[in-house]
Amino acid sequence: MKPNMKKKVSTVTSALLAMTMTVSAVPAVLAAPAEHAEVTASAAEGTYSPVFSDVKLGHWAEKHIHKLAALGILKGNNGKFRPADDITQQEAIALAIRYMGLENELNESGNAALPEDFKVGNYFKSYTVLAFQKGLLNSEEELKNLDPKKPWGDQKASREWITKILVRAVGKESDAKQVMTMPTSFADNSKINASNLGYVNVAVELGLTTGVDKNRFDPQGKVTRAQIATFFSRGDAVSSIAYDAQVMGIVSEITDNAIKVYTEDGKWTSYRIDDKTMWYKSDSEKSILKSDIPMYTKVKVISTLNSAPYVELMDAKQQVETITGKVKYVLPGENTIFVNFNSGEDTRIKYEDNTSFKDASGNVIAAKDLKVDSEIEIMKETFSQERKVLVVKVKSGPVNKTATGTIASIDTTARNLEIQAENGAKETFRVADDVIVRYGDQIMPNGIKDLSVNSKVSYTVKNSVITSIELAKAPEVTIQGRLFEVGPTKTSVTILKDDGKLEAKRLVTRVSVVIKGMTNPSIDDLVAGEYGDRVKLTVNGDDQVTQIEVVDRKVESLIGASVINYDKEKKLLSVTDDKNKPYIFYLGNDTKYEYNGNPIMGEAILSMLNGSRKINIQYTADKVLLVQIVHKYEGTLIHASTSSRTITLKLANDQIVTLPYQYSLISVDMFGKSNATLTDVNSGDYVTALLSTDQNYVISLAVRSYKQFEVAQVNTSSNRVSLRDTDNIVKEIYVGSQPIYNEKNERINLSSLTTNDVVNAIFDGSNLVELRVIPVTTGIVESVDTSNGVVVIKNYAGQTLTYSSANGLTVLASTGAASSISSLKVGDRVEARKDAKNASVLKVQAGLSKTFWKYDASSRELSVRRSNLNDNNYRYTISPNAYIHSNGNTISVSSLKDGDSLVLYLQKGQIVEIEKL
C-alpha cells in the first residue's frame, strides 16, 4: 500500500529564533555511538526481525526500521535490509519521496528526463525527477560540481546533505531559511557548508539530530541505512504527513489474535495480530510485550490488509474523566449507584461487571461496601459514546474498620497515629480525644502517651478517627528506687522502692544504661548499696528491664585535685582541693580510671599519681568510683573573664569549674573563622579547654559548631569529603575515624556517602566530630493549623507527615527569608528537613514555569524551551519517583507534548514534581 499524504497547515513560530543549539547527550540519530552496539537478550540468542533476516532483534534502530517498513517506506532486497551499509544519494531520495507520501505521483512512463551528466540508476530516475519538481532537490545545488567519474546517484550521502533533505521532507525549509546565518554551537561549525547552517539549526531544535563525539557534527560523515531509518522515523513527530496505513486510537481490548481500537474517526476497529507483530513505546527504542500496553491508552497501529505488524504506545495516560459526588444508595443487583453531584436530584450511575471499586487507601472492595454519604471519585472512559465506568474510588468518605498493625510513629500534639499494616502499607489517622487504650482488662491512664513505636496493636476506626486501641503486649512501664544490688551475673538488679520494699527485675541481653555526663556507660558504672544510685527502670511487656537511667547519684567530685602521695601497699591516695583542703581516699578493686576520657587499666595510671599531677575524683561516702587524669575539659561556657584571665565551664555532670589561662591572648579554634579570639566565644557555647602540660593553665579553646552541608565529592583513598555550604563554597574535610551515620542512625562508611547528600556536621574547633546524613523530603501542604502550630504535608511517596511548632519548627519563604506558619497555604510545595541543630525546617518551594520541548527516556532527561540564547538552564533530570500530574490526575511524562506549559519543582537538582497546566 502506498502511503497517502494528507496536507496540513504548518506555521513558523518565533521559538526557532531562540533555538536550542547546545549539543545534548542524547545518542545522535545520524551516528551509531557505542551504546547503539548493545543488544537485548533475544538478540544475543540470534533472534531476527520478522521483516528483514539481517536485522537482529535488539538492534539499536530496530524500532525505526520496523515502523518505516510497516508503512512501506523502507524497502529491502531479497528479505535483507543491509542496516550497516552507507546509503547512497539516490536511495535516500527514494526513501524521502515514499516518506512524503508522493509515490503515487511518480512518472512511471519512462519519459522522465534529467540532464545528461546527472546520472542515477534507472529505478531511481522517476524518484529523482519528482524530487526536483517538489523542491526536495535544488538544481542549482545539485548540478554544480558534478563528479564526471562517479554518478551522482551512487555517491554516498553525507550527514549535512541528509539533514537538508529531511528538513525539506518534513516541511520545515522556511524555518531553516530564517536561521540560515545563525552559527551552530558544534565545535566543527566552520566545516558545515554555510548554505546548510539553517537546516542543521532546525534539525537540532526539532530534536531530529544532535551530534557525534566531542561536540562535533561531522558534516561530511557518511550515513548508514539504519541511521537514516532512525532519522526519518523521528521526523514523524514534527511533520504534517499522515498515512492511510497508520491510525491513532484508544485500545480497549487485546487478545491472543486481535487488538481492538476506537479510532479517531469514532469507529471501533479490530486488527489481526500474531507472533510477528512488534510492540513499542513512544519514549523508548526497545520493544515491549503486548501485556505492557495499558487498556484505554492511546496507540498507533500500522496495518496492511487489516493485519497489524506494528503497534506503538503513544500515551500511557488512560483516556478517562473523573467526577466526584456523594453516595446516596447502592443497588448491587442492578449494577447501579445513586450519586448526588451537589444538585437537588440524585443521579443514577450504571457500572460494568468488571468495574473496580477501591477504598480511600486503594484496597479493593465490593460495591455493597460503599457507605452512604461517602465522597467518591468515578472514573469513566472518554473515548466512546457509552462513557463506561472503569473505577469507583472512595475519596474522603468515612473509613470504618477494625484492623491490626504496628505503630510507626506517634504525634501526641496533633494526636496523629501512623500504623503500618502487615503488607508494609502505612496509614495515618487522627486519634479521638476520648480514645480508650487498653491491654487486656487494663486501661492505660495516659492514653496515647502510653503507646510506643513498634508496639503491635489492634484498633478501631470510625468515621476516619481511631476510637479504641488494644495493645498486643503489655506496655512498657517505669519504676523508681535506690539501686540496692546488681546480680552476680549482671542479668538482674534489685531496687529499694520508696515504700521500703525490695523488687528484683531481670535485664534484657543488651540493657541500655543512661548516666548524665558519661559517654556509653554500662552496668559496671552503676553504684549500688547504701549510697546507691536512684534509678528509673523501664520494664517491657515481658517484665524485663530495657533501660536503667540514673536520676540521682550521691556522688561528690573533686575537680583539679593536686596529688600529694599514693601509697601502693595500702592503696591510699592523698590529695588537696583547690582550697588546699586535704583528702585521703582508698582505691578499691572496682575503682575505674580514665586518661583524657578514655578508660585505662589501674596499673597503667597508678604510677602517674605523683606530686606533679592534677586529677579529678568521683566518690561516694566510702567508695572512689572514678579517677581521671585530664589534659582537657569539655562543657558549656558560663563566663570568660579577661581581667582575671579565667574561664568558667559547666561540665556534663553539672559540675562548675573555673580554669585560669596564663597570657593575655588565648588560642581559639573555631570552624570557618580564622584568627578567632575569646571575644568570638559566647556564653552557652560548648567548648573544649586544652590544658598545659603541667595541667595548670588553659592554653587553647576549641568551640563546638553545628553546620549543614551538601556532599560535593567523596575521596575514600585520602579519607576526605568535600562539603558545599549554603554560599556554594566547597571545603575539604578530613574524616579520619570519626563516626558517620545514615538517616536510620546506623553507622556507615565514608564510601556510603553520595553526591548531593545533605549532612549535618559537628566540629570541635576545626576538627570533625561527627557526620550525619539528613533526610530531605518534598511534598504538598495538606493543612495548616495556626492556632495549634501544626502543619501537615503529604510527600511524593504518599506519606502524611506532621510538623509541630511545639517540637521546634522554622518556616522559610522560597527566598530563604524567615517566615511563619501563618504564611503557609494549602497546596504550597515545601521542602522538609532538619537543620544543623536537628530542629525541623519547612522551606516553601517556588515552581519553575517552563515550556516542554522533549524528553529522553534513556537518560530521564527533560528539555524545555530556552527563553533566550543565553539560557543554559533548560535540561533537567527527572527523579524516578517524580509526581507528574494535570488537573489532579496522574499522567506519564510520555504524554507531554512540545509546547505544553509546565511548572517544575526540584529537589537536589532533580525534578520531583511536574504540574502540566
C-alpha positions in Angstrom: 0.0 0.0 0.0 1.4 3.4 -1.0 1.3 6.0 1.7 -1.1 8.8 1.1 -0.1 12.3 2.3 -2.8 14.4 3.9 -1.6 18.0 3.8 -1.9 20.2 6.9 -1.0 23.8 7.6 2.4 24.4 9.1 3.3 27.6 10.9 6.6 29.1 11.8 7.0 30.0 15.4 9.2 32.6 16.9 10.8 29.9 19.1 13.0 29.0 16.2 14.7 32.4 16.5 15.8 31.5 20.0 16.8 28.0 19.2 18.4 25.4 21.4 21.8 24.8 19.8 23.7 23.2 22.6 24.5 19.6 21.8 22.8 17.3 24.3 23.9 13.8 25.5 21.1 12.1 23.5 22.5 9.5 21.1 22.9 11.0 17.7 20.4 9.8 15.1 23.0 10.4 12.3 25.7 8.3 14.0 25.9 5.0 15.8 27.6 5.6 19.2 28.9 2.8 21.3 25.7 2.4 23.1 24.0 1.6 19.8 26.0 -1.6 19.7 24.0 -3.0 22.7 21.6 -5.8 22.0 18.8 -7.4 24.0 18.8 -10.9 25.3 16.9 -12.1 22.3 19.5 -10.6 20.0 22.2 -12.4 21.9 20.4 -15.7 21.2 20.3 -14.9 17.5 16.6 -13.9 17.1 16.0 -11.9 13.9 13.4 -9.5 12.7 10.2 -11.0 11.2 10.7 -8.5 8.3 14.4 -8.5 7.5 16.6 -11.5 8.0 19.7 -9.5 8.6 18.3 -7.3 11.4 18.7 -8.8 14.8 16.0 -8.0 17.4 17.7 -5.7 19.8 19.5 -3.7 17.1 19.5 -0.1 18.2 17.5 1.0 15.1 15.1 -1.9 15.2 12.0 0.1 16.1 12.5 2.7 13.4 13.3 0.0 10.7 10.1 -1.9 11.6 8.0 1.3 11.7 9.1 2.5 8.2 8.9 -1.0 6.8 5.3 -1.4 8.0 4.5 1.9 6.3 6.1 0.7 3.0 8.7 3.5 3.2 11.7 1.2 3.6 12.4 -1.5 1.0 14.7 -4.4 1.3 16.2 -6.7 -1.2 15.7 -10.5 -1.1 14.5 -10.2 2.5 17.6 -8.3 3.7 17.9 -4.6 4.7 21.7 -4.2 4.9 21.5 -1.9 8.0 25.3 -1.2 8.2 25.7 -0.2 4.5 26.2 3.5 3.8 23.2 4.9 2.0 23.6 6.5 -1.5 22.0 9.8 -2.5 19.6 8.1 -4.9 18.4 5.6 -2.2 17.9 8.5 0.2 15.8 10.4 -2.3 13.6 7.3 -3.0 13.1 6.9 0.8 12.2 10.6 1.2 9.6 10.5 -1.7 7.9 7.5 -0.1 8.1 9.2 3.3 6.4 12.3 1.9 3.6 10.1 0.5 4.3 11.1 -3.1 4.9 7.7 -4.7 1.5 7.9 -6.5 2.8 11.0 -8.4 5.8 9.2 -9.9 6.1 9.3 -13.7 6.2 5.6 -14.5 6.1 6.1 -18.3 9.9 6.2 -18.6 9.7 9.7 -20.1 11.2 11.4 -17.0 14.2 13.5 -18.1 17.4 14.5 -16.2 20.4 16.4 -17.5 22.7 14.1 -19.4 25.6 14.4 -16.9 23.3 13.9 -13.9 23.3 10.2 -13.6 21.1 7.9 -11.4 20.0 4.3 -11.6 17.0 3.5 -13.8 14.9 2.5 -10.8 15.6 5.8 -9.1 15.2 8.1 -12.1 11.5 8.9 -11.6 12.0 9.4 -7.9 14.8 11.9 -8.6 12.8 13.9 -11.2 9.9 14.2 -8.8 12.3 15.3 -6.0 13.4 18.2 -8.2 9.8 19.0 -9.1 8.7 19.1 -5.4 11.7 21.1 -4.2 13.2 18.3 -2.3 16.3 18.7 -4.5 17.6 22.1 -5.7 19.0 22.0 -9.3 21.4 24.9 -8.6 22.9 23.0 -5.6 23.0 19.5 -7.1 24.1 20.3 -10.7 27.2 22.3 -9.9 30.4 20.5 -9.2 29.2 17.1 -10.5 31.9 14.4 -10.4 32.3 13.1 -14.0 33.9 9.9 -12.7 31.1 8.9 -10.3 27.4 9.1 -11.0 25.5 11.5 -8.7 23.1 8.7 -7.6 25.9 6.3 -6.5 27.6 8.9 -4.3 27.4 8.3 -0.5 25.1 10.7 1.3 26.8 13.0 3.8 25.3 14.0 7.2 24.8 17.6 6.3 23.1 16.7 2.9 20.8 14.2 4.6 19.9 16.8 7.2 18.9 19.2 4.5 16.8 16.6 2.7 15.0 15.6 5.9 14.2 19.2 6.9 12.7 19.8 3.5 10.8 16.5 3.7 9.1 17.4 7.0 8.1 20.8 5.6 10.4 23.0 7.7 12.6 24.6 5.0 11.0 28.0 5.6 12.1 27.7 9.3 15.6 26.9 8.2 15.8 30.0 6.0 15.0 32.2 9.0 18.1 31.0 10.8 20.4 30.4 7.9 23.0 32.8 9.1 23.0 31.7 12.7 26.0 29.6 13.6 25.6 26.3 15.4 27.4 25.5 18.7 29.2 22.5 17.3 33.0 22.5 17.6 33.3 21.9 13.9 30.8 24.6 12.9 33.3 26.0 10.4 33.2 22.7 8.4 29.5 23.0 7.9 28.6 24.5 4.5 27.3 28.0 5.1 24.2 27.2 3.0 23.4 24.3 5.3 23.6 26.0 8.7 19.9 26.8 8.8 19.0 23.1 8.1 21.3 21.9 10.9 20.0 24.5 13.3 16.4 23.5 12.7 17.2 19.8 12.9 18.8 20.3 16.3 15.9 22.5 17.5 13.4 19.8 16.5 15.3 17.0 18.1 16.0 15.3 14.8 19.7 15.3 15.2 22.3 16.1 17.8 25.9 15.3 17.0 28.7 12.8 17.4 31.6 12.6 19.9 33.4 15.7 21.2 30.6 18.1 20.3 31.1 17.6 16.6 28.5 17.5 13.9 30.8 15.8 11.3 29.1 17.3 8.3 30.9 15.1 5.7 30.5 11.9 7.6 28.6 9.0 5.9 25.1 7.8 7.0 24.1 4.1 7.2 20.8 2.7 6.2 19.9 2.0 9.8 20.8 5.6 10.8 18.6 7.1 8.0 15.7 4.9 9.1 16.0 6.4 12.6 16.4 9.9 11.1 13.2 9.8 9.1 11.3 7.9 11.7 11.9 10.6 14.3 10.9 13.2 11.8 7.3 11.8 12.1 7.0 13.7 15.4 7.2 17.1 13.6 5.9 16.5 10.1 2.4 17.1 8.9 2.3 13.9 6.9 -0.4 11.3 7.6 -0.6 7.8 6.2 -3.6 5.7 5.3 -1.9 2.6 6.8 -1.5 4.3 10.1 -4.2 5.1 12.6 -4.3 6.5 16.1 -6.9 5.3 18.6 -7.7 4.1 22.1 -7.1 0.4 22.8 -9.9 -1.3 24.6 -9.0 -4.9 24.3 -6.0 -7.1 23.4 -6.5 -10.9 22.9 -4.1 -13.5 21.5 -5.0 -12.7 17.9 -6.6 -9.2 17.8 -6.3 -5.7 19.1 -9.5 -3.6 19.3 -9.1 0.2 18.8 -11.5 3.1 19.0 -10.1 5.2 16.2 -10.0 9.0 15.9 -12.9 8.9 13.4 -15.2 7.4 16.0 -15.1 3.8 14.8 -14.4 0.5 16.6 -11.8 -1.5 14.5 -10.2 -4.8 15.2 -6.8 -5.6 13.7 -5.3 -9.1 13.5 -2.1 -9.6 15.5 0.3 -12.6 15.7 3.7 -13.5 17.0 5.2 -11.4 14.2 3.6 -8.2 15.5 6.1 -5.8 17.0 5.2 -3.7 20.1 6.9 -0.5 21.1 6.6 2.7 23.3 6.9 6.2 22.0 9.5 7.1 24.7 11.7 4.0 24.3 13.8 2.4 21.5 13.3 -1.1 22.8 10.4 -3.4 22.1 7.9 -4.3 24.7 5.3 -7.0 25.3 1.7 -6.6 24.3 0.9 -7.0 28.0 2.8 -3.7 28.6 0.0 -1.8 26.8 -2.5 -0.5 29.4 -6.1 -0.5 28.5 -7.8 2.8 27.5 -4.5 4.3 26.4 -3.5 5.9 23.0 -1.8 3.7 20.5 -0.6 3.9 16.9 -1.4 1.0 14.7 0.2 0.4 11.3 -1.7 -2.2 9.3 -1.8 -3.9 5.9 -5.0 -5.7 4.8 -6.3 -5.3 8.4 -3.3 -7.1 9.8 -1.1 -5.1 12.3 2.7 -5.7 12.1 3.4 -2.6 14.2 1.8 -1.2 17.4 3.2 1.7 19.4 2.0 3.0 22.8 1.9 6.8 22.3 0.5 8.0 25.6 0.3 5.8 28.7 -2.3 8.1 30.3 -5.6 6.4 30.4 -8.2 8.3 28.4 -10.7 8.8 31.2 -12.5 11.5 33.1 -13.2 11.7 36.8 -16.3 13.1 38.5 -16.9 13.5 42.2 -20.1 13.0 44.2 -21.6 11.5 47.3 -23.1 8.1 47.6 -26.9 8.1 48.4 -27.6 4.4 48.0 -26.4 1.3 46.1 -28.3 -1.4 44.1 -25.6 -4.1 43.6 -28.1 -6.4 41.9 -28.7 -3.8 39.2 -25.1 -2.6 38.9 -26.3 0.9 39.9 -25.2 3.6 42.3 -27.3 6.7 43.0 -24.9 9.7 43.5 -25.5 13.3 44.3 -23.3 15.7 42.4 -24.2 18.8 44.5 -27.5 19.1 42.8 -31.0 18.7 44.0 -31.6 15.3 42.5 -29.7 12.0 42.8 -28.1 10.7 39.6 -28.3 7.0 38.5 -24.8 5.7 37.6 -24.6 2.3 35.9 -21.4 0.4 36.3 -20.0 -2.7 34.5 -19.4 -6.2 35.8 -15.6 -5.5 35.6 -15.7 -2.1 37.2 -13.2 -1.8 40.0 -14.1 -0.5 43.5 -11.5 0.8 45.9 -11.5 2.4 49.4 -9.6 5.5 50.3 -6.3 3.5 50.9 -6.6 1.8 47.5 -7.8 -1.5 48.8 -10.2 -3.4 46.6 -13.8 -3.5 48.0 -17.2 -4.5 46.7 -19.9 -2.1 45.5 -22.0 -3.1 48.5 -19.3 -1.8 50.8 -19.8 1.8 49.8 -21.2 3.9 52.7 -23.9 6.4 52.4 -22.5 10.0 52.2 -19.1 8.7 51.3 -17.4 11.0 48.8 -16.4 9.0 45.7 -14.5 9.5 42.5 -16.0 7.9 39.4 -13.6 7.3 36.6 -15.2 6.9 33.1 -13.6 6.3 29.8 -13.8 9.3 27.5 -13.2 7.8 24.0 -16.7 6.3 23.3 -20.3 7.5 23.5 -21.0 4.9 26.2 -18.6 6.6 28.7 -18.3 3.4 30.7 -17.5 3.4 34.4 -14.0 1.9 34.9 -13.2 2.6 38.6 -15.1 3.9 41.7 -12.8 5.0 44.5 -13.7 6.4 47.9 -12.1 9.8 48.1 -12.7 11.1 51.6 -15.6 9.2 52.9 -15.7 7.8 56.4 -13.3 5.0 57.0 -14.8 2.4 59.3 -12.8 -0.7 60.1 -11.1 -2.8 62.7 -7.5 -3.8 61.9 -4.1 -4.8 63.3 -0.7 -3.3 62.7 2.5 -1.9 64.1 2.8 1.7 65.4 5.2 3.5 63.0 5.1 7.0 64.6 3.2 8.9 67.2 2.4 12.6 67.3 0.8 13.3 70.7 0.5 17.0 69.9 -1.5 16.6 66.7 -2.9 13.3 68.0 -1.9 11.5 64.8 -1.0 7.8 64.8 0.8 6.2 61.8 0.2 2.5 61.7 2.0 0.0 59.4 0.0 -3.0 58.2 1.5 -6.4 57.7 1.8 -5.8 53.9 4.0 -2.7 54.6 1.4 -0.1 53.8 1.2 2.8 56.2 -1.9 4.8 57.1 -2.2 7.9 59.3 -5.4 8.5 61.4 -6.3 11.1 63.9 -6.9 9.7 67.4 -10.1 10.7 69.2 -9.7 12.8 72.3 -11.6 10.2 74.3 -9.8 7.2 72.8 -9.6 4.1 75.1 -6.1 2.5 75.1 -6.0 -0.9 76.8 -4.0 -4.0 77.4 -6.5 -6.8 78.2 -8.6 -5.5 81.0 -6.1 -2.8 82.0 -6.9 0.7 80.7 -3.8 2.9 80.1 -4.2 6.0 82.2 -2.3 8.4 79.8 -4.0 7.3 76.6 -1.7 7.5 73.5 1.1 8.8 75.7 1.4 5.2 77.0 2.0 3.9 73.4 5.4 3.4 71.9 6.8 3.0 68.4 7.0 -0.6 67.2 4.1 -1.7 69.5 1.7 -4.1 67.9 -1.9 -3.1 68.2 -5.5 -3.8 67.2 -7.5 -0.6 66.5 -11.0 0.5 65.5 -11.6 3.4 63.1 -15.0 5.1 63.0 -15.5 7.9 60.5 -11.8 8.0 59.8 -10.9 8.6 63.5 -9.4 5.9 65.8 -11.7 5.3 68.7 -10.1 2.4 70.5 -6.6 0.8 70.7 -5.7 -2.5 72.2 -2.0 -3.5 72.8 -0.9 -7.0 71.8 1.6 -7.0 74.6 1.8 -5.3 78.0 3.1 -1.7 77.6 6.4 -0.5 78.9 6.2 0.9 82.5 8.7 2.6 84.7 9.5 2.1 88.3 11.9 4.1 90.5 14.0 3.4 93.6 17.5 3.2 95.0 19.8 0.6 93.4 20.3 -2.0 96.1 22.1 -4.7 94.3 23.3 -5.8 90.8 23.1 -9.6 90.4 26.3 -11.5 90.4 25.9 -12.4 86.7 24.8 -8.9 85.9 21.5 -10.2 84.5 19.3 -8.7 87.2 19.0 -5.8 89.5 17.3 -5.2 92.8 15.9 -1.8 93.8 14.7 -0.4 97.1 11.4 1.3 96.3 10.0 4.4 98.1 7.6 2.2 100.1 10.6 0.4 101.6 10.1 -2.9 99.6 12.7 -4.6 97.6 11.9 -5.5 94.0 14.1 -7.6 91.7 13.9 -7.5 87.9 15.6 -9.4 85.1 17.5 -7.5 82.4 17.3 -7.8 78.6 20.5 -9.0 76.9 21.6 -5.5 75.9 20.2 -3.3 78.6 20.6 0.4 78.0 22.3 2.4 80.8 21.9 6.2 80.9 24.1 8.3 83.3 24.3 12.0 82.7 27.8 13.2 82.0 29.0 9.8 80.9 29.6 8.5 77.4 28.4 5.0 76.6 28.0 3.9 80.3 27.5 0.2 81.1 26.0 -1.7 84.1 29.5 -1.6 85.6 29.2 2.1 86.0 26.2 1.9 88.4 26.6 2.4 92.1 24.6 0.0 94.3 24.3 -0.3 98.1 23.7 2.1 100.9 24.7 5.1 98.8 23.5 3.6 95.6 22.1 5.5 92.6 18.5 6.4 92.4 17.4 4.8 89.2 14.4 4.7 86.9 13.8 1.3 85.3 11.9 0.9 82.1 10.2 -2.5 82.0 8.8 -4.1 78.9 5.8 -6.3 78.4 7.8 -9.4 79.3 8.7 -7.9 82.7 12.3 -7.3 81.7 14.3 -4.1 82.2 15.2 -2.5 78.9 16.8 0.7 80.3 18.3 1.9 83.5 18.5 5.6 83.9 20.4 7.2 86.9 18.2 10.1 88.0 20.2 11.0 91.1 23.6 9.9 92.4 25.0 10.6 95.8 28.4 11.2 94.2 30.7 14.0 95.0 33.5 15.3 92.8 36.9 16.9 93.3 37.9 18.8 90.2 41.6 19.6 89.7 42.7 18.0 92.9 46.5 18.0 93.5 48.1 14.7 94.3 50.2 14.6 97.4 51.0 10.9 97.6 49.8 7.5 96.7 50.6 4.5 99.0 50.6 1.4 96.7 50.6 -1.1 99.6 47.7 0.5 101.5 46.1 1.8 98.3 45.6 5.2 99.9 45.6 8.3 97.8 46.2 11.7 99.4 45.1 14.9 97.6 44.2 18.5 98.3 41.5 20.5 96.6 41.8 24.0 95.1 41.5 25.5 98.6 44.3 23.3 99.9 41.9 21.1 102.0 43.4 17.6 102.3 41.6 14.3 101.5 42.5 10.7 101.8 40.8 8.0 99.6 41.0 4.3 99.4 41.2 3.0 95.8 39.4 -0.3 95.7 39.4 -3.1 93.1 36.2 -1.7 91.5 37.6 1.9 91.1 37.8 2.9 87.5 40.4 5.0 85.8 40.4 7.3 82.8 43.1 9.2 80.8 41.6 12.2 78.8 38.2 10.5 78.8 39.5 7.1 77.7 39.3 4.0 80.0 42.7 2.8 81.2 43.9 -0.1 83.4 44.7 0.9 87.0 48.3 -0.4 86.8 49.0 2.0 84.0 47.7 5.1 85.8 48.7 4.5 89.4 52.4 5.1 88.6 51.3 8.6 87.3 49.8 9.6 90.7 52.6 11.7 91.9 53.1 15.2 93.3 53.1 16.9 90.0 49.8 15.6 88.8 46.3 17.0 89.0 43.3 14.7 88.9 39.5 14.6 89.1 37.9 12.2 91.6 34.3 11.0 91.8 33.4 9.3 95.1 30.6 8.4 97.5 30.9 8.4 101.2 33.1 5.3 101.4 34.0 4.5 97.8 36.1 6.0 95.0 34.2 5.5 91.7 36.5 7.1 89.2 39.9 8.7 89.0 40.6 10.8 85.9 43.8 12.3 84.7 42.8 15.0 82.2 44.5 17.5 80.0 41.3 18.9 78.7 37.8 19.8 79.9 34.6 19.8 77.9 31.5 21.8 78.8 29.3 24.8 78.3 31.0 28.2 78.7 29.4 30.2 81.5 31.8 33.1 81.7 35.2 34.2 80.4 36.9 36.9 82.4 39.7 38.8 80.6 40.5 40.7 83.8 41.1 37.7 86.0 42.1 35.5 83.0 39.7 32.7 83.9 37.2 30.5 82.0 34.3 29.1 83.9 32.6 25.9 82.5 29.7 23.8 83.4 30.7 20.2 82.8 28.3 17.4 81.6 27.8 16.2 85.1 26.7 19.8 86.1 29.9 20.4 87.9 31.2 24.0 87.7 34.9 24.5 87.2 36.9 27.7 86.8 40.2 27.4 84.9 42.9 30.0 84.6 44.8 30.9 81.4 48.2 32.4 81.5 48.6 35.0 78.8 46.5 38.0 77.7 45.6 36.1 74.5 44.4 32.5 74.4 44.3 30.4 71.2 40.7 30.0 70.0 39.9 27.4 67.3 36.5 28.0 65.6 35.4 26.3 62.4 35.2 28.7 59.4 36.7 31.6 61.2 40.4 32.4 61.1 42.2 34.4 63.8 39.3 33.9 66.2 39.6 35.4 69.7 38.0 34.9 73.1 35.5 37.7 72.2 34.1 35.5 69.4 33.1 32.9 72.0 29.7 33.3 73.6 28.2 32.2 76.9 26.4 29.0 76.2 28.8 27.8 73.6 30.1 24.2 74.1 33.9 24.3 74.2 36.9 22.0 74.8 39.6 23.6 77.0 43.0 22.1 76.4 45.4 22.3 79.4 49.1 22.9 79.6 51.5 20.0 80.1 51.5 20.8 83.9 47.7 21.0 83.9 47.8 24.4 85.5 46.5 26.6 82.6 44.2 26.6 79.7 46.3 27.0 76.5 43.5 26.8 73.9 39.8 26.6 73.4 38.0 24.6 70.6 34.5 25.9 70.1 31.8 23.4 69.1 29.8 24.3 66.0 27.0 22.7 64.1 26.9 23.1 60.3 24.8 21.7 57.4 26.3 20.9 54.0 25.7 19.1 50.8 28.2 16.4 49.8 30.2 17.6 46.8 32.7 14.8 46.5 34.0 11.8 48.4 37.6 10.7 48.3 37.9 7.3 50.1 41.6 6.9 49.3 42.5 10.1 51.3 39.7 9.6 53.8 38.3 13.1 52.9 35.0 14.5 51.9 34.3 17.8 50.1 31.3 19.6 51.5 29.4 22.5 49.9 27.8 25.2 52.2 24.8 27.4 51.6 27.1 30.0 49.9 28.2 27.3 47.4 31.7 27.3 49.0 33.3 23.9 49.0 35.5 22.8 51.9 37.5 19.6 52.0 37.3 17.8 55.4 39.4 15.0 56.8 37.1 12.4 58.3 39.6 10.0 59.9 37.9 7.6 62.3 35.1 9.9 63.2 31.6 8.4 63.0 29.2 8.8 60.1 25.5 8.0 60.5 22.8 7.4 57.9 19.2 8.5 58.0 18.3 5.5 60.2 21.0 6.4 62.8 23.1 3.4 61.6 26.9 3.9 61.4 28.1 3.8 57.8 31.4 4.1 55.9 32.6 7.2 54.1 32.0 5.3 50.8 28.3 5.2 51.6 28.0 9.0 51.1 26.8 10.1 47.7 27.0 13.4 45.9 24.3 15.9 47.0 23.5 14.1 50.3 22.6 16.6 52.9 24.7 16.1 56.1 24.9 17.7 59.5 28.4 18.1 60.8 29.6 18.7 64.3 33.1 20.3 64.8 35.2 20.9 67.8 37.2 23.8 66.5 38.3 22.8 63.0 38.2 19.1 63.8 35.3 17.0 62.7 33.4 15.2 65.5 30.5 13.6 63.6 28.7 13.5 60.2 25.1 12.6 59.9 23.0 12.2 56.7 19.8 14.2 57.0 16.6 13.1 55.2 15.2 15.7 52.9 11.6 15.3 51.6 9.4 17.4 49.4 5.7 17.5 49.5 2.5 19.4 49.3 0.9 21.2 52.3 -2.4 19.5 53.1 -3.5 21.5 56.2 -2.3 24.4 58.4 -3.5 24.8 62.0 -2.2 28.2 63.0 -3.8 28.1 66.4 -2.0 24.9 67.5 1.1 25.5 65.3 0.6 22.2 63.3 1.4 21.7 59.6 0.6 18.5 57.7 2.2 17.7 54.4 2.0 14.7 52.1 5.2 13.8 50.4 5.5 12.4 46.9 5.6 8.8 48.3 2.1 9.4 49.6 3.1 9.5 53.3 1.5 12.1 55.6 3.9 13.9 57.8 3.0 16.3 60.7 5.2 19.1 62.0 4.5 21.0 65.2 6.0 24.3 66.5 5.9 22.7 69.9 8.8 20.5 68.8 10.8 23.3 67.2 9.8 24.4 63.7 11.2 27.1 61.4 9.4 28.2 58.3 11.3 29.8 55.4 10.0 31.6 52.3 11.2 30.5 48.9 13.8 33.2 49.1 15.2 31.7 52.3 13.9 34.6 54.5 12.4 33.6 57.8 8.6 33.4 57.8 5.8 31.9 59.9 3.3 29.1 59.9 0.6 31.5 59.1 2.3 32.3 55.7 1.8 28.7 54.6 -1.2 27.8 52.4 -2.7 24.5 51.5 -1.2 23.4 48.2 2.2 25.0 48.8 5.1 22.9 47.9 7.6 22.7 50.7 11.0 21.0 51.4 11.2 19.5 54.9 14.5 18.7 56.6 16.3 19.0 60.0 18.6 22.0 60.4 22.2 21.8 61.7 20.9 21.6 65.3 18.2 19.0 64.5 15.2 21.3 64.5 12.6 20.9 61.7 12.6 23.4 58.8 10.0 23.8 56.2 11.0 25.9 53.1 8.5 26.9 50.5 9.5 25.7 47.0 8.8 28.1 44.2 8.0 26.3 40.9 9.8 27.0 37.7 7.4 27.9 34.8 8.7 26.2 31.7 7.5 25.2 28.2 8.0 21.5 27.3 10.3 20.6 24.4 11.3 16.9 24.5 12.1 14.0 26.8 14.9 11.4 26.5 13.7 8.2 28.3 17.1 6.6 28.3 18.7 9.3 30.4 15.4 10.5 32.1 16.3 14.0 30.8 13.6 16.5 30.2 14.4 19.5 28.0 12.4 22.7 28.0 12.3 25.7 25.6 15.0 28.2 26.2 13.9 31.7 27.0 16.8 33.1 25.1 20.2 32.0 23.6 21.9 32.7 26.9 19.5 30.5 28.9 21.6 27.4 29.8 19.1 26.0 32.4 16.9 24.0 30.0 17.8 20.4 30.7 16.7 18.6 33.9 16.9 15.0 35.2 13.5 13.6 36.4 13.6 11.7 39.7 12.5 8.0 39.3 9.6 8.7 41.7 8.6 12.1 40.3 4.9 13.1 40.7 3.6 14.1 37.3 0.0 15.3 37.0 -2.5 17.5 35.4 -5.8 18.7 36.8 -5.5 16.4 39.7 -4.9 13.3 37.6 -1.5 11.4 37.4 -0.1 11.4 33.9 3.0 9.9 32.3 5.9 12.0 31.0 5.5 10.4 27.6 2.1 12.2 27.3 3.7 15.6 27.4 3.8 17.4 24.0 6.0 20.1 22.6 4.7 23.5 23.7 2.9 22.2 26.9 3.1 24.7 29.8 4.7 23.2 32.9 5.6 24.0 36.4 8.7 22.2 37.7 9.6 21.5 41.3 13.1 20.4 42.1 15.0 18.7 44.9 18.7 18.2 44.9 18.8 19.4 41.3 16.3 16.7 40.1 12.6 17.2 39.1 10.4 15.7 41.8 7.1 17.1 40.5 5.8 18.3 37.2 2.4 20.0 37.0 1.0 20.4 33.5 -1.1 23.4 33.3 
